[in-house]
């Protein structure tokens, strides 16, 4: 068994696809227990029986459509007109725009590439320091992970529900739970942005601000209703998650292709192809992960891990601190989708033994993974930003350090103040 584990680790280090590693571990586990290997095919087939899973390809396609259109520049202009005149307003604009864009696209790297070209020169022109600009765009690229309709939130809910442990919860409750923690992160970074911009020349509110507000609102008139339709429908209970995803993709398709005409019909097949490559990767990993999870549960691996951890960690507070450290390291090494599907089946049963709510655990997990995107030395966003802005990795390390400390503080608040995540859903339980 140890030899097989070492072989799988070597395969992973040599660059073997993640789904093959997970699938091989599940195959060997079931084989060693003399369980019919057809169980893996059955687990993969279960994907077709999850109505909520329809939301993943639909939201992903809608996000790619938005990123290929002029929506990013309109979003920046809209937020700049309404917030840009405030002290630190342009930096707050960048934070809000990146958070909203990441929430809908589900990919922080896309946010850095799509919005960085607009925001970076604007921040520089407004008088912000170089390091501040680089740090803000690099870190805010992952801010939307906690806001609906974030794909990582949906995926955590799917994986956690399949485990069948602890109390049941819905994806809608996860969306609500992420709202206040996400706003906390935005608020703390906004306060830092205002402090950093205190010596910048004040940006006067334009005399024709009302006319400009009306003009930019007209320009975005078809995109402004989207968050209200989707989030309002989900939070009010009028839409199921899959229905909200279908409404989103139809609405975005009509607006960007037929009203704004920024995406041609000829370009649609290529956008579909690119978006479904991501979806295919997620679904393949999810399918074999369900099989692997089944084996872990049957073999009582989480129970054995809990018994081992309990010898050294007796109280929930210490467990949560160690969990944060572990997830920060994990976030540097794995993308968020892979981390959810590999680690949630192991961590959730253990966390439940320490009395941690599964919804609260999900918010802690995603908040840590969000920081992991830009945690030195190998956070993914660091390399994307380095390529995008033609700056050295060491420059990005220095630029993101203050933002890392601020967001780490917010993660500790989220971790040790469960009510922040659970207050909004308390009335629904």
N, C-alpha and C positions, 0 to 999 in steps of 0.2 A: 504493500500500500504506500509506504514511504517512497519507494522507487518510482511508482507511478506519479506521485505528487511532484517529485523532483523533475521528472520528464516533462510534465505539464508546465512547470515553472520555466524550464529551459525553453520550451516551445513559445511561451509568452514573451520571454526576453528576446527571442529570435524574430519576433514580429508575426507570429501566427495569429490569424483572426480570432477575436475574443470569443465569438460564438462557438468556434471549434474547441477551445479550451474548456468552456463551460459544458458543452455537449459531451466531450470526451470524459470529463469528470463524472457527469451523471451516468453515462454508459457504464463506466467502470464500477461506480458505486452500486448500481442495480445488478450488474453482473456478479459482483462479489457477494451480494446478498441472495443470489439465485432467483431474482425477480425477472419475469418476462420483460425483455427490452421493448416490447410493443407499448409499454407504459409511456415511453418518451413520445412516441407518435401521438398517443392519446392526449398527453399534456399539451403538445403543440396544437392539436386540433381544438383544444378548449379555447384558444384565442378567438376562433370564429363564433363562440357563444357569448362573447363579452360585448354587449351593446356599446359600452362606454369607449371601447377601443376604436370605434369609428371616428372618434374625435381627433385622434392623433394624425392620420393622414389629411383630414380636412383642415384642421388648424395649421398644419405645416404648410400645406399648399397655399392657404390664404396668407400666411406670413411671407412666403417667397414672392407671391404676387405683390404684396406691399413693398417689399425690399427692392423689387425690380422697377417699380413705378416712381413717380415723383413724390410719393407720400412722405418719405423722410424729410425732404427740403420743406414741404408744406407744414409738416409737424413742427419743425424747428422755427419757422417763421411765425406760426400761430402762437407758440409758447413765448417767443421773443417779444411779440407785439404786446401780449398781455402781462408778461412778467419782466421783460428785459430792462425796463426803466428803474426797477427796484435796486437797492444796494446789493451787489452780488447777483443781480438778476440774470445776467447771461449765463453764469455758472449754474444757477438753479434751473434755467431753461435746459441746459445740457443734461443735467441729472434727470429731470422729468421726461424729456424727450427720449433719452436712452432707456429709461425704465419702461416707458410705455411701448417702445419699439421692441425691446427684448421680450416683454410679456406676450406680444402677438407673434413674433417670429420664433421665439424659443431658442435662439442662438446668439450668445454674446459676441462671438466673432463677427457675425453678420452686422451687428450693431456698430462695432468699432469701424468696420470697413465702410458701411453705408453712411453713418452720421459723422464719422471722424473727419472726412473731407470738408464737411460744412462747419462743424463746431470748432475744430482746432484753429484755423485761421481767424475765425470770429473772436475766439477767446484771446488770442494773441493781440489782435487789433484793439481789443478793449483794455489792454494793459496788464493782463494776468501774466504771472511768471511762467516761463517755459516748463519747468518741472511740474507746476500746478496743473497746467493744461494737459500734459501727458498723463499725469496721475489720474486726473478726473475722468478723462475719456476711457482710459484703460480699465479703471475700476467700475465705472458706471455702466459699462457694457453688459454686466451681469446682474444689474439691480432688479430687473423685472422678473427674476425667477420666482419671487413670492407672490406676484400679482396674477390674477386670472386674466386670460386663460392659459397660463404657463404650462407647457408640456411636461416639465419635470413634476409639477404638482399632480397632474393627471396620472402620470406614470407611477409615482409613489402610491397614490390611492389604489391603482389597479393591483400592484404587487402586494400591498398590505392586505387588501381585501381577499386575495387568493390564499393567503396564509390561514385565514379563518381563526385567528387567535385574538383574544381581547374583545373589547366591545366593537360593534360595527359602526362605521361612519361612512359618509357619502363624500363624493368629490366636491359637491357644493360646500360642505362644511370645511373642507381643506381650503377652498378659495376664500371663504370668510376668515379662516384662521390666519391666512397669510397677509391679510390686509393691514392690520395694525403693526405687526413686525416690519413689514415692508415700508410703511410710512415712517416708522421710527428710524430706519436706516436712511431714508431720504431726508428726514428732518435733521439728523445729526450731520450728514454730509452738507446739507444746505447751510447750516450754521457755520461750518468750517469755510464754505465758499464765501459767505458774507464777511467773515473775519479776514480772509485772504484778500478780498477785494476792497477792504476799507480804505486803502491808500490810492485806489484807482480814481481817475477823474470821474466825477458823477456823470451818469448818463441822463440828460434831461428828458423828461417826458415830452414827446412831440406835441406841438401845439395842435396839430390836426390828428391827435391820437384817436379820436372817435371815428374819424373818416378812415384812418388806417385799420382800425379794428374791424370796421364794417367791411372793408375791402378784403382783408385776409380771411374773415369769416365766410364771405361769399366764395372765396377761392377754395376754401376747405369745406364748403357746405355739405358735400356728399360724404365726407369722411368723418366729420364731427359726430354724427349720430351713431357710428359703429360701436364705440365702447359702451354707449348707453343702451343700445339695443341688446348687445351680447351680455354684458354684465348685469344690466337690469333684468333681462329675461332669466338669467341663471339665478341671481340672488332672490328674485321674487318667486321662483319656483315655476314660472311659466314655461321655461325651456328646460328639458333635460340637457346634459352636457353634449351628447351627440347631436341633438336638435340645434343647439346653439352653434355647434361647429358647422353644421350644414347651412344655417342661416348666414353665418359669417362668410363662408366661401362663396356662396351665391351672391351675396351683397358686394363683396370685394371684387368679384369677377365682373359684375355688371358695371360697377363704378369705374374700375381701372381700365377695362377693355372697351366698354361701349359708351361711357359718358366722358371720361377724361381722354380716352383713346391714347394712353401712354404705353400700352402693351398691345402689340398687334396679335391677330389670331395666329399668324405664322410663328410668333415667339412662344406661344402657349405650350407646344409639345416639349420644348427644351426646358421651360420652367417646371413643367410637370415632372420631367425626367430627373432634374436636379433635386426637387423636393422629395420625390419618391425614393431616391437613393438613400436619403436620411431615414425615411420611414421604414424602408426595407431593412436597413441595418438595425434599427430599434426593434422591429417586430421579430426578426430572426433571433436576436439576443434574448428578447423577452420570452420567445417560445422555448428555447433550451433552458432558460433560467427557471421557468415554471417547472420543468422536469427536474432540474437540479434542486429546486426548493422542495419538491415532493420527497426527494431522496433524503435531504437534510432533516426534514420533519420526521420521516419514518425512522431514520437512524438516531433520532433524538440528539442531533449535534448541538442545537441551541441550548438544550437542557444541560449537556455536558460542559459547554462553554460557560454557562451561568454558574454551575457548581465550582468550576475552576476559578472564575473571577471572584466569586463570593468569598473565597478563602483570603483574598487580599483587599477586597473592596466591600465594605459592609453597609454603607449608606448611599442613598441616591445622589447626594450632592457631589461626592467624590467620583461616582460613576459618570455623572454628567460632565465633570471637568475632564476626565480621561477620554470621554466620548468626543468632546470638542477637539482635543489634541489629535486624536486618531482621524477624525473626519477632515481636519485641515490638511493633514499629510495625505490622506486619500484623495482629496480634491486636487492636489498637485499632480497626482499620478494617473488618475482616471477621469474620463469625461463623465458628466453628471448622470447620463442615462445608464452607462455601464455600472457606475457606482451604486445607483439605486437598485438595479436588478441583481447585483452580486451581494451587496451588504445588508439590504433591508431584511431579507429572510433570516439572516443571522442575528441582527441587532434588535429587531422588533420584539421577539419573544423574550430576550434578555431584559430589555427596557421595561417590558410589562411586569417582570418579576420585581423590579425596583419601584413599581408603582407609577411609572411615567405614562401619561396618556399617549396613545398612538398618533393622534393628530398633532400634539405638541412635539412628539419625536420627529414627525415629518417636517415641521417648520424648522426645528433645530438642525436636522440633517441638511435641508436645502440651503439654509442660511450659511452653514459652514462650507458647503460645496461652492456656494456663490463666491466666498472669499478665496477658496482654493484655486479659482480660475486665475488669480493674479498673485498667489503666494510664491515667493522665491523658494527654490531656484528654478522650478520647471512649470509654473502656472501657465496654462495655455494662452491666456490673454496677453501675457508679457511678450510672447513670441509673435502673436498676431499684430500687436501694436508696434513692436520693433520693426516688423516688415512693412507695416502700413506707413509709419512716419519716418522710416529710415534712421532710426536711433539705435544705439547699442543697448544690449540687455542690461548692462550695469546702469545706464541712464534710467531705464524703466524701473529698475529696483529702487533707486533713490527717489524717483518721482512718486511711486505708489506707496512708499513706506508710511507717510502720515495717514493716508486713506485706509491702509491696512489696520492701523491701530484704532482708528475711529470705528471701523466696521467690526473689528474684533470686540471692542467694548459693547457695541450694539448686540452682537451675538451672545455675549455673556448675560446681558440684560434679558434677551429673549429666552435664554436657557433657564435662568433662575427666577424668572417671573412668568410662570405658566399662564396666568390670567391674561397676559397680553395677547396670547394666541387663542385662548379658549373663551374669552368673555363674549365675543360676538356669536358664538355657536351655542352658548349655554342655554339660551331660550329655545333652541331647536331640539334639545335632547330630552 
